[in-house]
């Protein structure tokens, strides 16, 4: 899954960009529970599965909910 695919799903789940982090990372926030996660913006390179799982876990989103988005 690329950065663009991930952020598209997160926007469907009402998450939003919060601020630029260090280097190529961005901070995203889930306004429903105020949870934050750093997301690497690697352009068209695929993010590792473990990274994506960690991000959705940090944002407090279930895997089923993420898959449906």
C-alpha positions in Angstrom: 0.0 0.0 0.0 1.4 3.4 -0.9 1.2 6.6 1.1 -1.5 7.9 -1.2 -3.7 4.8 -0.9 -3.3 4.9 2.9 -4.1 8.6 3.3 -7.1 8.2 1.0 -8.5 5.5 3.3 -7.7 7.6 6.4 -9.6 10.6 5.0 -12.6 8.4 4.4 -12.4 7.5 8.1 -12.4 11.2 9.1 -8.7 11.3 10.0 -6.8 14.4 8.9 -3.3 15.8 8.4 -2.1 17.6 11.6 1.4 18.8 10.8 4.7 18.0 9.1 6.9 15.8 11.2 10.7 15.2 10.9 12.0 14.4 7.5 9.5 12.7 5.2 7.0 12.0 8.0 3.6 13.6 8.6 1.5 13.6 11.7 -2.1 12.6 11.3 -4.9 12.8 13.9 -8.1 10.9 14.4 -10.5 13.6 15.8 -12.9 11.1 17.3 -10.4 10.0 19.9 -7.6 12.6 19.5 -5.1 9.8 18.7 -2.0 10.7 16.6 0.3 8.7 14.3 3.4 9.5 12.2 3.1 8.4 8.6 6.1 8.2 6.3 5.5 9.9 2.9 7.6 7.7 0.6 5.7 8.8 -2.5 5.1 5.8 -4.8 7.1 3.3 -2.7 5.0 0.7 -0.8 4.8 1.0 3.0 5.5 -2.2 4.8 2.4 -4.1 6.1 3.7 -3.9 9.7 4.0 -0.1 9.4 0.4 0.2 8.1 -0.9 -2.0 10.9 0.9 0.1 13.5 -0.5 3.3 12.1 -4.1 2.2 12.2 -3.5 0.8 15.7 -2.1 4.1 16.9 -5.1 6.0 15.4 -7.5 3.6 17.2 -9.0 2.2 14.0 -10.0 -1.5 13.8 -8.7 -3.5 10.9 -12.2 -4.3 9.7 -13.2 -0.7 9.6 -10.0 0.2 7.7 -10.5 -2.6 5.1 -14.1 -1.3 4.5 -13.0 2.3 3.9 
